Every structure is written in structure tokens, then in C-alpha cells.
Amino acid sequence: MSSKVTIQGPVGRLEGELWLPEDGSAPVAAAVVCHPHPLHGGTMKNNVVHRTARGLNDAGLAVLRFNFRGVGASEGVHDGHGAEEEDLAAALTFLGEACPGVPLWAGGFSFGSRTLVGLAPREPRIQRVLLVALPVIAYDCSAALEVSQPGAIIMAGDDTFGTLEVLSQKLPGLMDRFHVEEIPDVDHFFTGKLDELRLRVRDWATSQLQAH
């Protein structure tokens, strides 16, 4: 079940879309999923964001996708220096009120995953993190080393913005702390393997829920 929503962000309204479990059951957890870089066409409608969100939804989570400031109908202008982390915090507040009493997770693709690792170390409401194509070549993603929440990292094998090999070289401390997977022979946007990404996300999320 899908509904358009409006989130009160730090610099104005943010547009979003909330998915509840398709079977009408109460969500077992709720997740926010963040989109890639706004200056390179990133929006909540991005295919990778959509499939990541759908994988979480398949596992029984409520999922909120939203547009960062200055994207689509969201008010404000792009910052790119950390302010989008506060947009994510506002989205978590909205989701917590929409789905009270369930654990809150957060995920992100590319710029969205970098934004998430910037917020997660100081955001105790986030209980699980999901980082898709963390752009360790394109950006400084060392903030991921400060993330204490459990989570997963899913990389693309032929990603020019960062592969599992580069991740292990730049941030070796993450390898033992996160569930890490790589989908081989695929570019940054998981072209041709979006359904595999969806299934991997679903399976990871299901395993996390079964562990509790």
C-alpha cells in the first residue's frame, strides 16, 4: 500500500512516498531509503532506490522514500556538505510517528549511503543500516568507520565509484563489522541486475528480523 506524504524538513517541506506491507499486515520494522546525488539526477524514483526499498518491503517493513531538499517538490536548495543528513533525520521523525513502536532502519544508495553514514553515528534511533554502492572512490566515506549499528553493505562489481576491493583497502575496519556482499559484473546502477539486488536486500532484511 502506497501513499504520498509530506515531511516537515529543516528548511521546508520534503516530498515522500510511504509503502506499508502489501499484505496489509502491521510492519515489523520501518526504514527510510535515501537517493543518490541530486546534481546528477538523483531522486527517490531512482531505480536502485526503488528496488532497495521494495526488497525491504518484501521482508515486511514499512518503507519511506523521500526527496532531499531542492529535489522534485521538496523545498530548499541542495547543500552537499552534510545538511542533507538533517533531511534524513526529519524523515526518521516522520516515519517514527507514522509507524510507532517498531524498530527504525535506514538505507541509502551512493550519495544517499554517504549521507546515512554521516548521520548514523549520532542518531541512536537508527537500529540497522543498509549501504548500497557506498561511493568510496568518489567521496570520503570514512564516517562509516564511526557507525556502530549493525548492517549490510552491497557493492557493484564494476562500479567506477567504488568496489568491494577498494572498500576493503580504504576502510578495512568495515569488513568484520558489516554483512558485506558484491554483485559481480555490474555497474554503479546495477544495470540488468536490479531484481537480484532486490532479492539480496530482502534476504538480508529477513535474516535480521529472524535473529530477533
N, C-alpha and C positions, 0 to 999 in steps of 0.2 A: 504494500500500500504506500503510495507516494503522495506527498503534499508539498506545495511551495511554501516557504516560510521566510519570515523577515527577522533578522538578528540585530539587536541593538549593539553596534560596534563602538569602538572608542572614538571614531571620527565620523560616525553616521551609520546609516542602515546598511546591512550586508544582506544580500540575497542568498537563499539556500534552498535545498531540497532535502526533505526528510523521508527516509524509507523505513517503514516498520516491517516486521516479518510478514512474508507473503501469505502465510497460512493463518494469519490473524491472531497468533499466539502472542503472549507477552514477551518482550525481548529479554534475553538472558544477559545482555550487556549492550552498551551503546558506544558507537565510535564516530569520531569526526575524521574525515579524509580530506587532506589539503592538496591543492592543484599545483602544477608546475609554473614556471616563471611567467608573470603577467606580460612582460615586454617581449616575450617570444610566443605569444598566442595562448598561454596557459589559462584555462578556465575550469570550472567544476564539471564541464561537459567533456573534458579530455577523455579519450578512450581508456587510457591506463587508469585514471582515477575512477572512471565508471566501472571497469572490471574489478578493480581492487575493492571498491565499495560493494559490488554485487557478490563477491566472494565472502565478504564479512556478513552480508545479509543472508546468504545461503546458509551460514552457520548459525543463524538465529539472532543476529544482532540488529538493533536499530542503527541506521547509518545516516549521518548528516554530511552532505557535501555542501560547500559554500564558496562564494567568490570573495577573494581578498579585496581590500579597498581599491577602488578605481577600476575594477573589472566588472564587465556586464552592467547590471543595475546597482551594484554596490557603490556606495558613496565614498568620497575621499579620493586621494591620488596615491599611486604606487610609491612605496618607500624603498624597500630593498635593503635596508640597513637594520633590520630587526623589528620594525614596528608591526610587520605582519604577524609576529608572534602574539601580539595583543589582540589581533583579529581572531586568531585561533583560541585564545583564552576566552573571548566573548562567545565564540561558537560552543565551547565546552560548557559555559554557563547556561546557554540556551538549551543544550542537549540534556544537561543535568536536570533542568526544570521540566523538560518535555518527557523525560524518562526517569522519574525519580526512583531512587533505591537500587539501581543496578550499577555495576562497575563501568567506569568510563575508560575507553581506549582512544588512541589517536593514531592515525596513519598519514602518510604523505608520499607523493611521487616527486622525485627530482627536487626542485626548489621547495616543494611542499615538505619533503622529508628533511631538508636542511632547516626549514623554519621550525619543524617539530623538534629537532634535537636542540634548537636554541631555547625552546620553552620548557621542554620536559624536565630538565634538572631542577627547575624552580616551580614546578606545577605538580603537587602531590595528588591532585585529582586524577591524573592520568595513571592508570594501572597497567596498561600494556601499550607498547609502541610497535608500529609496523612501518619499516622504512623500505620503500620501493625505489630502486635505482638511485641510491644516495650518490650525489654528483661529486665524488672525491677528487676527480681531476679538475673539474671546472671551478670548484669553490673550496674554501677552507671549511671542512666539516668536523674539525677536531672537537667541537662541542659535544659530539656523540660520545666521547670518552667520559663525559660527566653524567650521562644518562644512567640512572640506577634502576629504572624499571625494566622488567624482563620484556623481551620482544623478539621480533624477527627482522631479518634483512634479506630482501630478494633482489638480486642483481641480474643484469642482462649481459650475456657473454661477449657480445661485440659492441659494447656501449662505449662511445668515444668520450663520454663524460665520467666514466668510472666503471671498472670491472671488479670482480671479486679479488683478482690478483693484486690490483692496485690498492684496493681497500685493505687487504691483509698487510701490504707493505707500509702504507701510510698510517693505518690505525690498527696495529696488530692486537691491541688490547680488546677489540670488539669480538674477536673470533671465538673466545671462550665464553663470552657473556650473552651472546645472542644466538638464536637459531638462524643459521645462515644458509641460503640456497642461491644457486645461479642457474638461470635458464640459458642453455648454450645456443650459440649461433643465432643470436637475435639482437637487434639494435636497441637504442635507448627507449624507443616507444613500443617494444615487444611486438613489432610488426609480424603478423602471421601466427603469433603465439599468445594472443590475449586471452584465449579461453584456457590455456594452460596456466597462465598467471592467475586467473580467477579460481581455478581448482586448487592451486597451491595455497592461495590465501585462505580459501575455505577450509582446507585440510589443516593448516596451521591453527586457525582460529578454533576449529573443532577440538583439536588436541589440547589447546589451552583451557577450553571450557571443561573438558573431561577430567582435567587434572585437579579441578576444584569441586 
